[in-house]
Amino acid sequence: MEPDSSPLIGIGIGLAVVSAAALSIGNLLQARGVRVMEADAARGVDGSKAIDLVRNRAWLLGALMLIVAILLQMGSLTFAPLMIVQPIGVAALVFTALLTAIVMKRAPSARIVRAIATCVLGVAAFVTVAALVSTQHPITDVQLIAVLVVLVSVLLATALVLVVGRNRPTPPVFWVLLGGVYSAFVATLGKTVILRVQTALASREFSFEVTNLLTIGCIIGIGVAGALSIYFVQRAHASNRPEVVVAGLTVVDPAVAVVLGITILGEASAAPAWAIVAFVVAGAVSIGGVFALSRAESRDVVLAG
């Protein structure tokens, strides 16, 4: 990054933190709406599940918060590289744990506090190094095609897994993983579109050509990936606790997005060897903190029961 871009990176980081807070609130509200719908179904209340969700105020408010989170995330990607912004999403896990403690009127245990501190430490280290060594380049047609090819491959793999396993019980965490994967593609494709628009504005070239068709393809990809992410997250809420859903999203989404940002978008092309090592260590620390938090919350639930 160029030195004069530091204030802009700060704006991107700030927007990413606010986006994480909105994501946390939105997931908690939608989880509540899904639980109400499932409870009505268990009592034999007739009605369409989709209609029941749309009529549920908590679910609707949660959907609004998720839209706000996405808009803030796109705003943050305008000012900072993908590999800086996406890891900050782990903050949503911290917000979720704290909000849950407030709602339940019970202070988080020492295990949860240690796990949260580990997550924050790992993410802070990763983002700090990324801010020092990451770079942004104009997105080429080859890179756009590569991202779209990967998305199509993931779509085909998802369809194959769902068809093959349609008569088998699906692990609840599977829906969490799918929600995170497609959410990562929304961010990655969003970043490519933002960079292409910024390049077009800087060069003042707005001609209709193959390059623009690829950009339109990315916008369509955002719609497809976004719709699937929303669907799979709703399935995840139906069979997982909100903390598990947020934990899975905040691990899978940044992991996939950062890998795409490094391998395809080339955001770490100028990073020295020590930075790569730092990325791996910081990423391992933050992911370890997420799993520690998940175990700590599960333990607290068992003790409370």
N, C-alpha and C positions, 0 to 999 in steps of 0.2 A: 504493500500500500504506500502511496505517496504521503508524505507528512501532512500536506494541506488537506488530505481527505479525512484526517482524524476526527474533526468535529462531526462530519457526516456519519462516520462509523458510530460515534456516540449516539447520534439520533437514531440510527438503526438499532442499536442495542437497547435503547430506551423503549422504542416501539415494540421490540421483541418481548421485553419483560411485561409490558402492559398486555400484549397479545396472549402471553402465557397465563396471566391472571384471568383474562376473559375466557380462555379455553378451559381453565379449571372450573370457573363458575358455571359455564355452559354445560360441561360434562356432568357436574353434580346435579344441576336442574334436570337435564335430560334423563339421567339415571333415575331420579325420583319419578319423573313422568312415566318411564317404562315400567317401573315397579308398580305404580298405581294401575297401569293397564293390565299387567300380569295378575295382580290381585283381583281385579274385576273379572278377568277370564276364569280364575280359579273359583270364584263364587258363582260362576254360571251366567254372568251378565252378557247378554247378546250384543253384538255390534262388531263392526269392522275395526281391526287393530289400528289401521292407518287413520281412520276417522277418529277413533278414541284418542290417539296421540295428538292429532291436530286440535282437538277440543280441550286438551289438557294445558292449562295456563303455564304450569311449570315447564313442560316440555317445549312449548312455544317460546317462552322466555329464554330457555336454554339454547334453542335453535338460533334465536336472535343474537345471543352472546357469541355463539360459534361463528356466525357471519361476521360479527365485529372482530373476532379474533383473526379470521382469515384476512380481512381487510387490513388490519394492523400488521399482520405478517407480511402481506404484499408490500405495505409501506416500508417496513423495515428492510425488505430485500432490495428496495430502491436505493437505499443508502449504504448498505453493507453487503459483503460477499455471503453467499449461501452458507459456507462452512463456519461463519461467525454467528449468523442469526439462528440457524436451526438448533444447535446444541442448547441455546438459551431456553428452548421449549421445556427443558427439564425443570425449569422453575415452576411449571404448572403442577408438577408433582408436589413440590414444596407447598404451594398455595393450597392444593387439595388436602394435604395432610393437616395444615393449620386450620382451614375452614371446617373440616370434619371435626377437629377437636373443639372448635368454637360451638358448632351446632350441637354436638353431643355433651357440651359443657364438662369436658374432661381434658385436663392438661395432657399433652403427649408424653409418652414414657421416655425414659432416658435412651432406650434403644432407638426410638423414632427420631429423637433429636440428633443422636450421633449419625444416623443414616442420612438425615437431611443435610447435616454439615458436610458429610462425605460427598454427597451429590453436588452441593454448591461449590466445594473446593475443586472437584474434578472439572466441572463446567467452567468455573472461573479461570482455571489454568489453561484449558483448551481454548477458550475464547481469547485470552490474553495473547497466547502464542499465535493464534490465527490472525489476530489484528496486526501483529508485527510482520508476518511473512506472507499472508494471502494476497493474491492479485486478481483483478478482474480484467477480462479480455472481451473484445467484441465476439459474439457467438457466430461461428461459421455454419454454413449449410451442413457440413459433415457432422458437426456436433449436434445440430438440431435433429438430423436424421437418426443419429446414434441414440439420443434420448427417446425418440418415438419408437425406434425398433425395440429398445429395452422394455418400454411400456407395453407394446403389443405382445412381446414374449411373456411378460408377467401376466397379462390378461389371458393368454392361451393356457399358461401353466395353472392359473387359478381355475379356469373353466374345467380343465382336465382333472384336477384334484377334486373339485366339487362333484363332477359326474361320476368318477370312479368311487368316491366315498359317500354317494347319496344314500346308500342303504346301511351305512355304518354310523355309530354315534360320533358326533364331532366334538373334539375337545374344546371347551369354552374359550381357552386362550387363543385358539386358531382364528376366531373372529377379531380378536384384539390385534393379532399380528397382521392380518389383512388390512384392517383399518389403518394401521401405522404405515404399511407399505404404500398404499395408495395416497395417503396424506403426504408422504414424502415426494411422490410424483407431482402432486399439486404444487408444492413449493419449488421443485426443480424446474418444472415447465413454466411456472410463473416467473422464475428468475430469468429464464431464457427469453421470454416475451418482453420482460422489462428491459433487458440489455439490448434487444433488437430495436425496441421503440426508442431507447436513448440514443442508439447509434444513428437511426433514421433522422431523429430530431437534430442531432449534431451535424449531420452531413446534408440535411434538408433534401434528402432523396426519398420520394414517396411514390415511385413508379410501381406499377402492378406487374410483378414478375414471379419467378419460381421461388425466390427467397421469401416473398410475402405469403405465398401459398403455404410454405413450410411453417411460417409464423401462425397462420390461421389453423394449420394442423395442430400446432401446440396448444392453441386456445381450445380447440375441440378436445384435445387430450386432457386439458385441465378440467373441462366439464365432465368427461367420462370418469376420470380418476376421482374427482371430487364427489360425484354421485355415488360411486362405489364405496368410497371411504365413509361417507355418511351412513350408507346402508349397513356396512359391516360394523361400524361403531354402535349402531342401534342393536344389532344382533349381539354384540359384545356386552352391552348394558343389560340385556335380558338374562345373561347367564354368568355375569361377573360383578364383583363389587366395584363401585366407581374408582376406588384407589387403584385397583388392578388394571382397569381400562386405561386410566391416565398414565400409570406406570409403564404399561406396554407401549402406548403411543409415544411417550417421551423417550423411550429407548429405540424403538424401531424406526420411527419417523426421522430423527436426527441421524441415526446410523446409516440408513439408506440414502438420505439426502446428501450427507457429507461424502459418502463413497462416490455418488454420482458427481458431486461438485469437484472432487479431486480427480477422478478417472476420466470424466468426459468434459467438464467445463474447464479443467486445468487451473483451478483456483490455488493449487499448491505447487504449481510448476516451478516456482522460484524458491521453494522452501528448502533450506539446508537439511542435512541429515539429522541434526540434533532436534529440529522442529518436528520431523516425522516421528522420532522416538517420543518426543513430548506429547504429540497427539495420541499415540498409542497408549502411553501411560495414563494421561489425563482421561482418555475415553474409558479405559479399564476401571479407573477409580470411580468415575461417575456411574458407570453401569453397575459396579459392585455396590455402590450406595443405593441404587434403585432396588436391587434384589434384597439388600439388607432391610430397606424400608418395607418392602412387601412382606418379608418374613416377620418383621417386628409388628406390623399391623395385624397379620394373621394370628400371631401369638396373643396380642392384646384382645382380639375378638374371642379367642378361646377362653382366656382368663375371665373376660367379662361375662361370657355365657355360663 
